Amino acid sequence: MHIVKKPARFFPDVCQRTYTLVLAGGRGTRLHDLTQARAKPATFFGGKYRIIDFTLSNCINSGFHRIGVLTQYNAFYLIAHIQRTWARYSGEHGEYVGILPAEQRKESDWYSGTANAVYQNLWLLERQPIDFVLILAGDHVYTMDYLPMMDQHDETGSDITISTMEVPLELGSLFGVVLTDEHNRITGFVEKPVDCTPYQSSPGKVRVSMGIYGFRLQALSQLLHEDAKNLDSQHDFGYDVLPKALAEGYVMHAHDFIDEDGLPGYWRDVGTIEAYYDSNMELLAPLPRLNLYNPVWPITSYQEQRAPGKLSRGVNGEPGTACDSLISAGSIISGAEVTRSVLSYDVCIAASSEVNHCILLPQVKIGKNCHINHAIVDEECEIPDGTVIGDDAELDAERFLVTDDGIVVVTKERLNRI
């Protein structure tokens, strides 16, 4: 029989030999008010998504369908979202997105670092018919095919492969910096160095870790058992495990993350208010580098059935307009003006209001005659008629959280204290 295309459940050999772990248990403290009630990976992004949707969609699109998500802090909404979105991967065909909460199986403590989180789940990995473990962060925004990296990992016989990209020298101290030889074998690794000048990969650039790791299971198990016994360890991959692996002679390679044009791929760590805001605003470009409209690489999320978004005139005939903005399902702009903003689902903006350069999370209600500028308005906030936000820095700082860049973060708790 002639087969026109691969069967739906055909996966490359390396995918079948790999178990994927997604680290999604961090506190996300640098997002301040936005993660008071939800884990950072469960934070809304781009109107209809949660941050973790990008990593999980990358896994599914790449062919890695055995996935465990490690959860810990503020995990309720994250767990509920994963169950609703990914329930169709039920395990019947060896495909699943499972939830691995901190359960004190190996220790009496909760997860105390990225390496410790994986160490506490070694019992699961060692019972799988696998050779490799792909370790990912659940709080980054990007699209990436993990298959070329894991193919390289297998073909080179590496113990560890780290996905890397070049960033400007001044940003290197935010990441783990990687040094390599001409064959991409890693010769040095320094986590968040104060001065990156000695580590330049090209003039004005440094090569950094994206927090995406491929391990041979045997190497991972040995390293984590040794790390667990080290009382001086922070139990972190970047600070402890990777430098130790390099010092002990483990074979480590880098995998360059580049796009189809040969440029560094789009990847954002949205761990701060500023980075979260900027990454959302980047989606509003005419041709954004993060393409949410690519049918070949869909970003899957969960959303209840809602009416289409609506732009209408107000009761007095004022036009409802939106320019350079994302408008999600169920949102209504009634006689208001929206410019360069991201509206999540069920957002309502009343007549004669102006919303500029804002991110409005689900079910936000903006009253009449409001002027909201350069703000992130959290879920279910109701802004009273006539409210002005973003025009008076001193007044904003008295009422809300304001970043050094002037981004105003509005939450229900702070609104209730006004």
C-alpha positions as CSV (number, residue, x, y, z in Angstrom):
1,M,0.0,0.0,0.0
2,H,1.4,3.4,-0.9
3,I,1.5,5.8,2.1
4,V,1.2,9.4,1.0
5,K,2.3,10.7,4.4
6,K,3.6,9.4,7.7
7,P,1.0,7.8,10.0
8,A,-0.4,10.2,12.6
9,R,1.4,8.4,15.4
10,F,4.8,8.1,13.8
11,F,7.5,9.7,15.9
12,P,11.3,9.7,15.3
13,D,13.4,7.2,17.3
14,V,14.9,9.9,19.6
15,C,11.4,11.1,20.6
16,Q,10.4,7.6,21.6
17,R,13.6,7.3,23.7
18,T,13.1,10.6,25.5
19,Y,11.0,11.7,28.5
20,T,10.4,15.5,28.8
21,L,10.3,17.4,32.1
22,V,8.9,20.9,32.3
23,L,10.0,22.9,35.3
24,A,6.9,25.0,36.4
25,G,7.2,25.3,40.1
26,G,9.0,28.6,40.6
27,R,7.5,31.4,42.6
28,G,7.9,34.0,39.9
29,T,8.6,36.7,42.5
30,R,10.0,39.2,39.9
31,L,6.5,39.5,38.4
32,H,5.4,40.8,41.8
33,D,1.6,41.3,41.9
34,L,0.9,39.2,38.8
35,T,2.0,36.0,40.5
36,Q,0.5,36.6,43.9
37,A,-2.3,34.1,43.2
38,R,-1.0,32.2,40.2
39,A,2.3,30.5,39.2
40,K,4.3,32.3,36.6
41,P,3.8,29.6,33.9
42,A,0.0,30.1,34.4
43,T,0.2,33.8,33.8
44,F,-1.8,35.0,30.8
45,F,0.1,36.0,27.7
46,G,-0.8,37.3,24.2
47,G,-4.5,37.6,24.9
48,K,-5.6,34.0,24.9
49,Y,-2.6,31.9,26.1
50,R,-0.9,31.0,29.3
51,I,2.9,31.2,29.3
52,I,3.3,27.4,29.7
53,D,1.3,26.9,26.5
54,F,4.4,27.8,24.4
55,T,6.7,25.2,26.0
56,L,4.0,22.4,25.9
57,S,3.0,23.3,22.3
58,N,6.7,23.1,21.3
59,C,6.9,19.6,22.8
60,I,3.8,18.3,21.0
61,N,4.8,20.0,17.7
62,S,8.3,18.5,18.0
63,G,7.0,15.0,18.6
64,F,7.9,14.7,22.3
65,H,4.6,13.4,23.7
66,R,5.7,12.0,27.1
67,I,5.8,15.0,29.4
68,G,5.8,15.6,33.1
69,V,5.1,19.1,34.4
70,L,6.7,19.8,37.8
71,T,4.5,22.1,39.9
72,Q,4.8,23.7,43.3
73,Y,3.9,27.3,44.2
74,N,0.4,28.6,43.5
75,A,-0.3,25.6,41.4
76,F,-4.1,25.4,41.4
77,Y,-4.7,27.5,38.2
78,L,-1.8,25.9,36.5
79,I,-2.9,22.4,37.2
80,A,-6.5,23.2,36.1
81,H,-5.3,24.7,32.9
82,I,-3.1,21.8,32.0
83,Q,-5.9,19.3,32.7
84,R,-8.3,21.2,30.5
85,T,-5.9,21.9,27.7
86,W,-4.0,18.6,27.4
87,A,-6.5,16.0,28.7
88,R,-6.7,14.4,25.2
89,Y,-3.2,13.0,25.8
90,S,-4.5,10.4,28.2
91,G,-1.7,7.8,28.0
92,E,-3.5,5.3,25.9
93,H,-0.8,5.4,23.2
94,G,2.1,6.2,25.5
95,E,1.4,9.9,25.1
96,Y,0.6,12.1,28.0
97,V,1.1,15.4,29.8
98,G,1.3,14.5,33.4
99,I,1.4,16.7,36.5
100,L,4.2,16.0,39.0
101,P,3.5,18.0,42.2
102,A,6.1,18.3,44.9
103,E,5.2,15.4,47.2
104,Q,8.3,14.8,49.4
105,R,8.8,11.3,48.1
106,K,12.6,11.3,48.4
107,E,13.0,14.1,51.0
108,S,11.0,15.8,53.7
109,D,11.5,19.2,51.9
110,W,9.7,20.7,48.9
111,Y,11.6,21.4,45.7
112,S,14.6,23.5,46.7
113,G,16.1,24.2,43.3
114,T,15.8,23.2,39.7
115,A,18.2,20.2,40.1
116,N,16.5,19.1,43.3
117,A,13.1,19.2,41.6
118,V,14.3,16.7,39.0
119,Y,16.2,14.7,41.6
120,Q,13.0,14.2,43.5
121,N,11.4,12.7,40.4
122,L,14.3,10.4,39.4
123,W,12.2,7.5,40.6
124,L,9.8,8.1,37.7
125,L,12.5,8.6,35.1
126,E,14.4,5.5,36.1
127,R,11.2,3.5,35.5
128,Q,10.8,4.7,32.0
129,P,12.0,2.8,28.9
130,I,14.2,5.8,27.9
131,D,17.7,6.9,27.2
132,F,17.3,10.6,27.3
133,V,15.7,13.4,29.4
134,L,14.8,16.7,27.9
135,I,14.5,19.4,30.6
136,L,12.6,22.6,29.8
137,A,11.5,25.7,31.6
138,G,7.7,26.4,31.7
139,D,8.1,30.2,31.9
140,H,9.7,31.2,28.6
141,V,8.0,32.4,25.5
142,Y,9.3,31.1,22.2
143,T,8.7,28.5,19.4
144,M,11.4,25.9,18.9
145,D,11.6,22.4,17.4
146,Y,13.5,20.3,20.0
147,L,14.0,17.5,17.5
148,P,17.3,18.8,15.9
149,M,18.8,19.4,19.3
150,M,18.0,15.9,20.6
151,D,19.2,14.4,17.3
152,Q,22.5,16.2,17.8
153,H,22.6,15.0,21.4
154,D,22.2,11.4,20.3
155,E,24.6,11.6,17.3
156,T,27.4,13.3,19.2
157,G,27.2,10.9,22.1
158,S,26.9,13.8,24.5
159,D,26.1,13.4,28.2
160,I,24.6,16.9,28.2
161,T,23.5,19.2,25.4
162,I,22.5,22.8,26.2
163,S,20.5,25.0,23.8
164,T,22.2,28.3,23.4
165,M,21.9,31.6,21.6
166,E,24.0,34.8,21.3
167,V,22.9,37.9,23.2
168,P,24.5,41.4,23.5
169,L,27.4,41.5,26.0
170,E,25.5,43.7,28.4
171,L,22.8,41.1,28.8
172,G,25.1,38.2,29.4
173,S,25.1,38.6,33.2
174,L,21.4,37.6,33.3
175,F,22.1,34.1,32.0
176,G,24.5,31.2,32.2
177,V,27.4,32.0,29.8
178,V,28.7,29.1,27.6
179,L,32.2,28.8,26.0
180,T,32.7,26.3,23.2
181,D,35.4,25.0,20.8
182,E,35.1,24.9,17.0
183,H,33.1,21.6,17.3
184,N,30.5,23.1,19.7
185,R,31.9,21.1,22.6
186,I,31.5,23.1,25.8
187,T,34.7,24.2,27.4
188,G,33.4,26.6,30.0
189,F,30.2,27.5,31.8
190,V,29.7,30.5,34.1
191,E,26.3,31.2,35.7
192,K,25.4,34.9,35.6
193,P,29.0,36.4,35.6
194,V,29.3,40.0,36.7
195,D,31.7,40.8,33.9
196,C,31.1,39.0,30.6
197,T,33.9,40.6,28.7
198,P,36.3,37.6,29.0
199,Y,33.6,35.3,27.6
200,Q,32.7,36.9,24.3
201,S,31.8,34.5,21.5
202,S,32.0,37.3,18.9
203,P,32.7,41.0,19.3
204,G,30.1,42.4,21.6
205,K,28.2,39.1,22.0
206,V,28.2,36.2,24.5
207,R,26.7,32.8,24.0
208,V,24.2,32.0,26.8
209,S,22.2,29.0,28.0
210,M,18.4,29.1,27.3
211,G,17.7,26.7,30.2
212,I,16.9,23.9,27.7
213,Y,18.9,20.8,28.5
214,G,19.2,17.3,27.0
215,F,20.7,14.7,29.3
216,R,21.6,11.0,29.0
217,L,19.6,9.5,31.8
218,Q,22.6,7.7,33.3
219,A,24.6,11.0,33.4
220,L,21.7,12.9,34.9
221,S,21.1,10.3,37.6
222,Q,24.8,10.2,38.6
223,L,25.1,14.0,38.7
224,L,21.9,14.5,40.7
225,H,22.7,11.9,43.3
226,E,26.1,13.5,43.8
227,D,24.5,17.0,44.0
228,A,21.9,15.8,46.6
229,K,24.8,14.7,48.9
230,N,26.5,18.1,48.7
231,L,25.4,20.2,51.6
232,D,26.9,23.3,50.1
233,S,25.0,23.1,46.8
234,Q,22.1,25.3,45.8
235,H,20.8,22.3,43.9
236,D,20.6,24.4,40.8
237,F,21.5,23.3,37.3
238,G,23.2,26.5,36.3
239,Y,25.1,27.2,39.5
240,D,25.9,23.6,40.6
241,V,25.2,20.7,38.3
242,L,26.5,22.0,34.9
243,P,29.8,23.4,36.3
244,K,30.4,20.2,38.2
245,A,29.7,18.1,35.1
246,L,32.2,20.1,33.1
247,A,34.8,19.8,35.8
248,E,34.4,16.1,36.0
249,G,34.8,15.5,32.2
250,Y,31.3,14.8,31.1
251,V,30.8,15.3,27.4
252,M,28.9,18.5,26.9
253,H,27.8,20.2,23.6
254,A,26.0,23.4,22.7
255,H,23.1,23.5,20.2
256,D,22.6,26.8,18.5
257,F,19.1,28.0,18.4
258,I,18.7,29.8,15.1
259,D,15.7,30.6,12.9
260,E,15.2,29.8,9.2
261,D,17.1,33.0,8.3
262,G,20.2,31.9,10.2
263,L,19.6,34.5,13.0
264,P,19.2,33.8,16.7
265,G,15.7,32.4,17.2
266,Y,13.0,34.3,19.1
267,W,13.2,33.4,22.8
268,R,12.1,35.6,25.8
269,D,12.4,35.0,29.5
270,V,9.4,36.9,30.7
271,G,10.4,36.8,34.3
272,T,10.1,40.5,35.0
273,I,7.3,43.0,34.6
274,E,9.3,44.9,32.0
275,A,10.1,41.7,30.0
276,Y,6.5,40.5,30.2
277,Y,5.2,43.8,29.0
278,D,7.7,44.2,26.2
279,S,7.1,40.6,24.9
280,N,3.4,41.3,24.7
281,M,4.0,44.5,22.9
282,E,6.2,42.8,20.4
283,L,3.2,40.8,19.2
284,L,1.7,44.0,17.9
285,A,4.3,44.5,15.2
286,P,3.1,44.1,11.6
287,L,5.3,41.0,11.3
288,P,6.1,39.9,14.8
289,R,9.0,37.4,15.2
290,L,6.8,35.3,17.5
291,N,4.2,34.2,14.9
292,L,0.9,33.2,16.6
293,Y,-0.7,32.6,13.2
294,N,1.6,29.9,11.9
295,P,-0.7,26.8,11.1
296,V,2.4,24.6,10.9
297,W,3.3,25.3,14.5
298,P,0.1,26.0,16.4
299,I,0.2,27.2,20.0
300,T,-2.5,25.2,21.8
301,S,-4.4,26.6,24.7
302,Y,-7.8,26.2,26.4
303,Q,-10.6,28.7,26.0
304,E,-14.3,28.3,26.6
305,Q,-16.7,29.0,23.8
306,R,-17.3,32.8,23.6
307,A,-18.9,35.2,21.3
308,P,-16.7,37.0,18.8
309,G,-14.9,40.2,19.8
310,K,-17.0,43.3,19.0
311,L,-16.3,46.9,18.2
312,S,-19.4,49.1,18.3
313,R,-20.6,52.6,18.7
314,G,-21.4,54.0,22.1
315,V,-24.9,55.0,23.1
316,N,-24.2,58.6,21.9
317,G,-22.7,57.4,18.6
318,E,-19.0,57.4,19.5
319,P,-17.2,55.0,17.3
320,G,-15.4,52.0,18.9
321,T,-12.0,51.6,17.3
322,A,-8.9,49.5,17.8
323,C,-5.5,50.0,16.0
324,D,-2.4,47.8,16.2
325,S,-4.0,45.6,18.9
326,L,-4.9,42.0,19.7
327,I,-8.6,41.6,20.6
328,S,-9.6,38.3,22.1
329,A,-13.0,36.5,22.0
330,G,-15.8,37.9,24.0
331,S,-14.3,41.4,24.3
332,I,-16.4,44.5,23.5
333,I,-15.1,48.0,22.7
334,S,-18.1,50.2,22.9
335,G,-17.5,53.8,21.8
336,A,-13.9,53.6,23.1
337,E,-10.5,53.9,21.5
338,V,-7.8,51.2,21.8
339,T,-4.3,51.7,20.5
340,R,-1.3,49.2,20.7
341,S,-2.9,47.1,23.4
342,V,-3.4,43.4,24.1
343,L,-7.0,42.5,25.2
344,S,-7.6,39.1,26.7
345,Y,-11.0,37.5,26.6
346,D,-14.2,39.1,28.0
347,V,-12.7,42.6,28.3
348,C,-15.3,45.4,28.2
349,I,-14.3,49.0,27.5
350,A,-17.1,51.6,27.8
351,A,-17.7,54.8,25.9
352,S,-15.3,57.7,25.6
353,S,-12.5,55.8,27.2
354,E,-9.0,55.5,25.8
355,V,-6.6,52.6,26.3
356,N,-3.1,53.0,25.0
357,H,-0.1,50.6,25.2
358,C,-1.8,48.4,27.7
359,I,-2.2,44.7,28.5
360,L,-5.7,43.9,29.8
361,L,-6.1,40.4,31.3
362,P,-9.3,38.4,31.2
363,Q,-12.7,40.0,32.3
364,V,-11.3,43.5,32.9
365,K,-14.0,46.1,32.9
366,I,-13.1,49.7,32.0
367,G,-15.7,52.3,32.8
368,K,-16.7,55.4,30.8
369,N,-14.4,58.4,30.2
370,C,-11.3,56.5,31.5
371,H,-7.7,57.1,30.2
372,I,-5.4,54.1,30.7
373,N,-1.8,54.3,29.5
374,H,1.2,52.1,29.7
375,A,-0.4,49.7,32.1
376,I,-1.0,46.0,32.9
377,V,-4.5,45.5,34.3
378,D,-4.9,42.2,36.1
379,E,-7.7,39.7,35.8
380,E,-11.3,40.8,36.8
381,C,-10.3,44.4,37.7
382,E,-13.2,46.9,37.3
383,I,-12.0,50.4,36.6
384,P,-14.5,53.1,37.7
385,D,-15.8,55.8,35.4
386,G,-13.4,58.7,34.9
387,T,-10.3,56.9,36.2
388,V,-6.9,58.1,34.8
389,I,-3.9,55.7,35.0
390,G,-0.5,56.3,33.5
391,D,-0.5,60.1,33.2
392,D,0.6,61.1,36.8
393,A,3.6,59.1,38.0
394,E,3.3,60.2,41.6
395,L,-0.4,59.5,41.9
396,D,0.1,56.1,40.2
397,A,2.9,55.2,42.7
398,E,0.6,55.9,45.6
399,R,-2.1,53.6,44.3
400,F,-0.4,50.9,42.3
401,L,2.9,49.1,41.6
402,V,4.9,51.2,39.1
403,T,8.2,49.8,37.6
404,D,11.3,51.9,36.9
405,D,10.2,52.0,33.2
406,G,6.8,53.5,34.2
407,I,4.7,50.4,33.7
408,V,1.7,50.6,36.0
409,V,0.4,47.2,37.4
410,V,-3.2,47.4,38.5
411,T,-4.7,44.6,40.6
412,K,-8.0,44.1,42.4
413,E,-6.3,44.2,45.8
414,R,-4.8,47.6,45.1
415,L,-8.0,49.0,43.6
416,N,-9.9,47.9,46.7
417,R,-7.5,50.0,48.9
418,I,-8.2,53.2,47.0
